[in-house]
Amino acid sequence: MPGRKQNAHKGDHGRGLVIGGSTVMPGSISMTVNAALKAEAGLITAGTSEKVIQMIASKSVEATYLALPETNGYLTNETRIPVEGYDAIALGIGMGRNKETGAIVHAILDQSTCPVIIDADGLHLMKPVLSMLKSRSHPVIMTPHPGEMAMLLDISVSELLSKAFHYSLAGKKV
């Protein structure tokens, strides 16, 4: 990692928004926020419910928080999430897979003007809106494991894995 200038401010090193968490999975957003901070991201905001903020704030003291609406412990899209001013947005981590939460994925993809990283539950929630990825002018980075990738492609994990190719460093099929 490049060194920081002596008088650097955290705002000089990127602003990120992490959207996720639920009352049944609060640790996932806490780990993600802490990983971003450990990787030396500048200013990280955790967008999650007030209940989750209360659960994780003492473990992620360097982060800032954005309280988002929730119903029954899961995030909802009742109010617009302010996406302006961020250099990247990560979403899906521990947010659950209910319909109301899925509207957040659609809204973020539609409204954001920065790279969006989608992981975990966010991958399941974005499947109905995969076609909108073609119209985005900013990158979307998806991080599926084999089960999630098979789900996105509507194939079985075994079919996915049987089609995967492994190459040596020399570029020859192994």
Residue pairs with C-beta under 8 A, 6 or more apart in sequence:
1 39
1 40
4 12
4 13
4 40
5 12
9 42
10 42
10 43
11 42
11 43
12 42
13 40
13 41
13 42
13 43
14 41
14 42
14 43
14 87
14 88
15 42
15 43
15 44
15 45
15 85
15 86
15 87
16 36
16 41
16 42
16 43
16 44
16 45
16 86
16 87
16 88
16 89
16 90
17 44
17 45
17 47
17 66
17 83
17 86
17 88
17 89
17 90
18 29
18 32
18 33
18 36
18 44
18 45
18 46
18 47
18 89
18 90
18 91
18 93
19 47
19 48
19 68
19 75
19 81
19 89
19 90
19 91
19 92
19 93
19 95
19 104
19 108
20 28
20 29
20 32
20 47
20 48
20 75
20 90
20 91
20 92
20 93
20 94
20 95
20 120
20 121
20 122
21 28
21 29
21 30
21 46
21 48
21 49
21 52
21 56
21 75
21 93
21 94
21 95
22 49
22 52
22 70
22 73
22 74
22 75
22 94
22 95
22 96
23 49
23 51
23 52
23 55
23 70
23 73
23 74
24 73
24 96
25 94
25 95
25 96
26 48
26 52
26 55
26 56
26 94
27 56
27 94
28 93
28 94
28 120
29 46
29 48
29 52
29 56
29 93
29 94
30 46
30 55
30 56
30 59
30 60
32 90
32 93
33 44
33 46
33 56
33 60
33 63
34 59
34 60
36 44
36 90
37 44
37 60
37 62
37 63
43 64
44 62
44 63
44 64
45 63
45 64
45 65
45 66
45 86
46 53
46 56
46 60
46 63
46 64
46 65
46 66
47 65
47 66
47 68
47 81
48 56
48 65
48 66
48 67
48 68
48 75
49 67
49 68
49 69
49 70
49 73
49 75
50 67
50 70
51 70
51 73
53 65
53 67
57 63
57 65
66 81
66 82
68 75
68 76
68 79
68 81
69 75
69 76
69 77
69 78
69 79
70 76
71 100
73 96
74 95
74 96
74 98
74 100
74 101
75 95
75 96
75 100
75 101
75 104
76 100
76 101
76 103
76 104
77 100
77 101
77 103
77 104
77 107
80 107
80 111
81 104
81 107
81 108
81 111
83 89
83 108
83 111
83 112
83 113
83 114
84 113
86 112
86 114
87 114
87 115
88 114
88 115
88 116
88 117
89 108
89 112
89 114
89 115
89 116
89 117
90 116
90 117
90 118
90 119
91 104
91 105
91 108
91 116
91 117
91 118
91 119
91 122
92 105
92 118
92 119
92 120
92 121
92 122
92 123
92 125
92 126
93 119
93 120
93 121
93 122
94 120
94 121
95 101
95 104
95 120
95 121
95 122
95 125
96 121
97 121
97 124
97 125
101 121
101 125
102 125
102 126
102 128
104 125
105 118
105 122
105 125
105 126
105 129
106 126
106 129
106 132
108 116
109 116
109 126
109 129
109 132
109 133
109 136
109 140
110 132
112 138
113 137
113 138
114 138
115 138
115 139
115 140
115 141
116 138
116 139
116 140
116 141
117 140
117 141
117 142
117 143
118 126
118 140
118 141
118 142
118 143
119 142
119 143
120 148
123 142
123 143
123 144
123 148
123 151
123 152
124 148
124 151
126 142
127 151
127 152
130 152
133 140
142 152
144 151
144 152
146 157
146 160
146 161
147 157
149 160
150 156
150 157
150 159
150 160
153 160
165 173
166 173
166 174
167 173
167 174
168 174
